[in-house]
Amino acid sequence: MAEINATQMRDALAWVTNDQKTAEDPSTNPWEWFWEAVQGDFNDDRSTGQIVLDAAISMIPLVDQICDVRDLIANCKKLYKEPGDTWAWVALVLTLIGLFPVLGSLVKGVLKVFFAFVRRAGGDHVIKAVDAAMTWVITLLRRREFQKYLHAHKIDEVFDWLAKQIKAVQAKVNTTALLAAFDKAIQSLQSMADKVKYVPVISGKAEDAIEQVKNIRRMAKNGMDSAVHKVDEIFDAIVRRLENEALREKYGILDTANVHFRGALPESSAVALMRNQKTRPTWITLGDRMFDEADPDAYKTMLSMHVRQGWPTLSEQNIKSFHKFVPDEIKGPARLYRIIAPTSGAMGDCWVSEKVFKELQSAADPKAAWRKHLAVWPDWNVNGQFVIYDVKAGETLKVWRGPASSQVKDALPGMSLEGGWEQVIFKVDRASGMADDMRYFKISPGKSSWMDRGIDYGDYSKLTEQQKRAYTSLRIKTNHPNISGPFETGWGYTDFGGKGFPNKIGLPSFPGQTTTLAK
């Protein structure tokens, strides 16, 4: 705690105790008052309004420091009585994080709300507590002092910004950093105790409080080692919730009649456009394959062994889409991304990691990077949308992952899609009920044609290949509970400037085309 004068301390304590009368009394010794205030009964079951007010106090530096000291002493009192209580160690760690010097006042206020709800709910209900806190975080952000901060720092996408800031704090949370914050807090407490060193009664209370805090410090390393992992899970839940809130503000396919989609580009049209030098896109590579297809025979033994252990079965087409691949287990929380079109199922085989998706989005031409490095022909996937699969905390997803193989077409000799970037494949059983509901619509030639009522997958599968060419699929509903979306890629829905498309479809407002978030 920085060096402060008596007037500053009186004003701050008036805030904390809501006792202006004592602050105005010239006989009040603010240092005695400080020790009385921080050792008073601490209510760990504060109302939601009190929690938000405590968080707002983070914008008032000295008041905030007094509250931090109060919380630290309360944590140590509890641990002094119950040193084996893991959740009490978690509560202490959450308090010490608030003492990190890198923590800005707005981020600290937001974390205070989340931490208070998590403390109150207990260790088995972190996700529910974080969800419950979100409404009050928004309430906090609407306060005038927080709005001024956001405006002054030119922060527009506040939830994205908060998620990044809190990830940065999370990266610094370890036992060494926590103990350093603890030691600094003890130094501040000692300097405050020195100010009442010769005051009867209160000096003894101050020294007793410091000795209790020091006792907890002596046993802190072991206690914190067991708590840091749980705190990391709390941070993961907070970041994920903020990211989901940010997604709510991003545009998806709107529930409106005037969104149009060109439909899937026929292979013959795509080939003609790729052959033509004038319309040939930059994502076509001239020359031989750079990344050969994986040989199904070479992977038979490994596949057989891992499928028996729960990994998904791979078709020959799946295998050949890899240059090489390995089994992996993705432990939540983690995110996978899938680029889709309105004609695609959200729950499909091929995904990319969050790292690869960010690399795509940061490319000079994201769509070209996707087609080139993940080797996706335009007649396979029109793109335009993406969905997110959340592997939730405590879940493990068995996947295959590896670099995509180069893709070639017999009709395009000397040309390929390069491949080489990592793809991830996993599957769900269609019989599980978690595959998308798809419907297939026959589109007759002519600019003013109407889509018919459509047929389901069962009827569509009975058609001949020739008959299927007259139909386009549309995603009616996404059923997998871990999938959020669709969201706009921002890449557009066409290649070649829209050439080669037979129709322009008014996209119906099906649930599967309207943005939803996984719970």
N, C-alpha and C positions, 0 to 999 in steps of 0.2 A: 504494500500500500504506500503510495507516494506520500511525501511530506505534505501535511495539510495543516491549516490553521483552525483555531477553535470555532470561528464563525462558520466555516465550511462544514465542519463536523456537526454543529448544531442544526444547520439547515438539512443536511443529509439524514440525520437521525429523526428529525421532524417528519420527513417523508416516510421513513421506514416504520416508525411507531404511530404515525398519525397523531402526534402530540405537539401541536404548535405552541401551546401554553408553556410547556417546559422549555422549549427552544427560546422563547422570549424572556424567560426568567434570567436576569444577569448573574444570579448566584449559581446557576447550573454549571457543573463541571462536565464538559462534553465527553471527556475520556472515561469518567465514571459511568456516564449515561451509556456510552458505547458498550462497555462490558456488561451492563445490566441488560441492554437490548439484545446482544448476540447470545446471551445465555438464557434468555427467557424460553418459555415453553414453545417448542416448534411444532406447528400443526402440519403434519404430513398428509392430511386429508383436506387440503384447502379446496374451496369452491373453484369452479372453472373460471369465474370472474377474477378471483384472487390470483390464479395461475397466470392469466393473461396480463394482469397488472404487474406481477413480478417480472414477467418477460419484458414488458414495456419499460420497466425500470432500468433495463440494460442500456438504455439510451442516456441514462444519467450516471456518469462514471462513478462518483464517490458513493452514491446510494447503492449502485450495483455491487461495489466492493464490499460494503457492509453486509448485503444480502448473501454474497458468496461466503464471507466469514461465518455468518450465522448458519448457513447450510453445512459448512465444513465441521463446525463444532457439533452440530446435531448428528451428522453422520458418525463422527468419532464417538459420541456418547453411546449411540446404538451399538457400534462395534465393540466398545469397551464392555458392554453387557453380554453381547452375543458375537464373539470373534469368529465363530464358525459359520455365520450366516452369509452365504455366497451372495445373496441378493443385496444385502447391506453393503458388501464390497462393491457391487455394481453401482449402487447409489453413490458411494464415495467417488468412484471413478467418474461418474457423470458430473459430479460437482467439480472435480479437479479439471476436467476438460474445459469447464467454464473459465478456468484461470489461465488457459493457454494464451500467451501474448499475441499469437497470430489471429485470434478470434475477433472479428469485427462485431460491433454492437448489434447490428441487425441480425446477423447470422446467430449470434449468441442468444438473442431474444427468441428467435424461432426454435433453436435447439432447446431452450428452457421449456417451451410449451410441450414439445415432443417428449422430453425427458420426464417432465412432471406427470404426463399421462401414463408413460411406461412405468414409472415408479409406483403409481397408484394401482395399475392393473396387475403388476406382478410379472414374473418371468415367463409364465405359460401363455400370456395373452399379448405378446408384443405387437403382432400384426393388427389386431383389433384396436389396441391402444393408439397406434400410429394413425390408423384410419379415423378414429374418434377425434384425435388431436387436429386433423387437417382443417376442419371447419374453423377451429379457433386460431390456427395459424393464419388463415385468410382474414379473420377478424383482426388479428394483430397487425397484419400488413396494411390494413385499411386505416389504421390510426394515423393522425396527421404527422407525427414525428417520423414514422416509418416511410410515409409517402414522400416527405421532404428528402429523406435520405436517398430513396430510389430515384427521385427526380435529379438530385444533385450529382449522383453517380451515373446518370444516364442508363439506368437498368430498365430495359423494356420487357424482356422475357424473364420475369422474376423467378418462376419455378425452375426453369433451366439453370439460371444463374445460381440459385440457392443449392440445387443438386450438385453443381460443380464445386461450389464453395465448401459444402459439407463433405464431399468426397475428399477434398484437400485436407480438411481437418482430420477425417478418418485415417488418412494415410500417416498422420503424425502421432496417432494414438498407440503408444506402447508403454511398457512398464517403466522404462528409463525416463521418458518424457513426463509421465505422470508423477514419478517420484521427484523429479526436478521441480514440477509445479507445487508439489506438496511441501518441499523444503523451502521454497520461496514464500509460500503462505505462512509457514511457521515463523520465518524471519519477520514478516510483517506483523504477525500476532505478537511476537516478542517485543517489537518496537512500540506497539500499542500498550503492552503490559508495563513497559518502563515508564510510561506517562502517569501510571497510577501506583508506582512502586511504593510510595510513602503514604498512600491513602488507606486508613484502617478498613478492614473487612474486604473491601472491593479488591485490594491488591492480592489478598489470599485467593479470592475467587478467580482472578485472572490467571494466577500462577497454576492453580489446580486445573483450569481449563487447558492451559498450554501443556501441562504435564500429561493430561489425558490424550491430547492430540499427538504428542510425541510418542506416547506408548503405542498408539495405532501406527504411527510412522515406522516404528521399529519392526513391526510384524507385517508391514504393508507389502513387501515384495511378493511373498507367497500368496497373500490374499488377492493382490492385483493380477498376478499371473493367471489365477483361476477365473477372474472376472473379465479380463480383456477380450476373450473370445466371445463372451455373451454380449459385450458392448459392441463388438464388431457386427454381430447379427442385428443389433438395434440400429446401427448406422445403415446397414444394408436395407433394412425395412423403411427407414426414413427416406433414403435416396430414391428407392424404387417408388415410393408413394409420391414424392415430388415430381419424378419423371412422368408418372402417370397423369398427374395434374397438368403438367406441361403439355402432354399429348392431347388433353381435352381442348386445348386452345388451338391445336393445329387443324387445318382443314382436312376433312375426309370427303367421301363422296356424299354430297348433300341430298337430302330427301326432297328432291325437286324434279319437275318434269323436263327442264331444259338442259340437263347434262347430256352430252352426246359422246358416243363412243364409236369408233370406226369399225370395230369387229376384228376378227383374226385375219391376217394377211395370207391368202392362199400361197402355197409353196411355189407354184408356177410363176406367180407375179413376183414373189421375192427373188427367185432365181434370175428372172429377166432383169430386174433392177440391179442386182449385184453383178451381173455380167457386163452391164453397160458402164463404161468408164465415167460417163457424165453423172450417173446416179450411184456409183459404187461408194459405199460409206467408208469412213476412216477405220472402222473396227474390223474390216476384212484384212487378213494377212496374206500376202502373196508368197507362195512357197510351200514347202512340205510341213507336216506336223512338227511342232516343237515339243509337244508332250503326248507321247503315244498312249493309247488306251491300255488300261490294266487288262491282263490276260485272265479270264475267269478260271482257267485250269490251275493257274499258279496260286490262286487264293482259296481253292476248294477246302483244303484241310482247315485253314484258319477260320473260314466262314462257318464250316460245320461245327467246330468246337464252340465258337462264340454264340452261334444261334441257339445252341443247347443251353447256354448260360443267360439267355434273355435278350441278346442283340437282335435287331430286326433282320429278316431275310432280305437279301438283295437279288433283284432280277439281273439278268445278263446285261440289260440296258443300264441299270444302276452301276454295275461293276465297270462297264466300259466308259461311263461318264467320268470316272476317276483316272488319273495318270498312275497313282498309287494311293493306297489308303490303309488306315489302321483303325482298330476299335478304340473307343474312348468313352468315358463317363463324364457327363457335364453335371456338376453339383450346383444346385441353386443356392442363392439367387444368381441367375444368369439370363441373358437374352439372346435369342436367335431371330434373324430377320429373313423374310421371304419376299422376293419381288414377284408380283402377280399382275394379272389383267382382270377385268370384270368377268372374263370367261374362265378364269382359273379357280381351282379350289384353294382356299386359304390354307387348309391342312393338306399339304402335298409333301413329296419326298425331299426336295432340295432346299436347303437353307444356307445362310452364312452367319458367321459370328458377328457380334457387335463390332469387333475390331475391323473386320473386312467391310461391314456396311459403312462404317465411318470413313474408311479409305475410299470407297466408291463415292460417297457424298462429297468428299474433299477433292475429287479428281476434277480436272478442267472441264471434262464432259462426262458426267457420271453414267449416263446411259451407254455411251460408247465404251467406257471402261467395263461396265457390266457385261455387255455383249462380247467384248473382246476377251477379257480375262476370265470370265466364268463360262464362256463358250455357249451362248444362247442364241440360236437362230431366230429371226423375226417371226417366222411362221410357227415357232414353238410357243413363244410367249410375247405378247404385244407390250407388256409392262404397263406403267402408269400408276400403279398402286403398290403399297407394301403392307405387310402385316408383321406383328411381333409375337413371338412365342416366349412366354415367361416360364422359365424353370424356377419354381418357387423355392423359397428357403426350406430345406429339409428334403427336397425332392432330388432324385438322381435320374438323368436321362441317358440311356445307352444309345450311342450314335456311331456312325462311321464317318471319318473325316480324312481329307487329303486334297491335293491339288487337282483341279479339273483337267481332264484331258483335252487336247485340241479336237475340234470337230470339223469334219469335211463332208461334202456332198458330191456324189458321183456327177451331178450336173454342173459342178463348179470345179473342174480340174485346175490344179495349181493355186487354189485358194483355200483358206481355212480360217477358223476362229481360234485364236492362239491358246486360250486356257491358261492354267498355271496358278490361278488364285485358289485359295482353300474353299471347298464347299463341305457342307455337313448334310448327311442323309440320316433320317429316322422316319418311322412310319407308325400309323395307327391302323388297327384292323377296321375295315369298313363296317363289319358287323357290330363294332363297339358303340355305334351311334354318335361317334365324335367326328366322323368325316362330314364334309360340307353337304348341304342339300343343293343339288344342281338341277337345272331344268334346261331342256334343249328345244330351241325355237327354230322352226323352218322359216326361212326368209326367201320370199319369191323375188325374182328380178324386178327392177324398176325403182325409181327414186321415191315414189309415193307409196310403196308397199307397207303393209302393217305386219307386225309380228303376230303369229297365231298364239293359241293358248299354251302351246308347248307340251312336251312329253317328259316323263321322268327317265332316270338312268336305265331302269329295267327295260322299258320299251326302246330306248335309244340303242342299247346294246344288241338288240335283235336286228337292227338295220344292217344292210350291206355297206361296205366302205363307200360305194358310189352314192348311196342314199344319204349317208352321214355328211357328205360334203355340202348338202343343201341346208344344214343346220348349224346354228351357233349356240354354244352353251352360255349360261349366265349363272353366277353364284346367287342362290336364293337366300341361303342362311348359313352362317358359320356356327358350328356346334361345339367346337373344342373349347372348354372353359379357360384354357391358358392363352388363348389367342386374342390379341387386341387389333382393331383395324376394321376396314382398310383405311390407310392414310395415303394422301397424294405423294408420289415421288417428286413431283415437280418437273419430271422429264417429258411430260406429254404422253399421248397414247398412240403415236404413230412414228414410223420411220419413213425415210425417203420423201419427207415433206407431204405425206398423206397420199402419195401416188399408189396406184395398184389396189385400192380398196373398193370393193363392189358396192358397199352400202355405208350409210351413216345412220347409226341406231340411236334413238332416244332411249337413254338408259333408264329402265323402270326403277322405282324406289323400293326395291326389295330390301329386307333386313340385312342381307349379305352384302349390300352395296352401301350401307350406311354405317358410319363409324361407331364402334362399340369398344369398351375397354374391359379387359379381363379383370375379374374380381380376385 
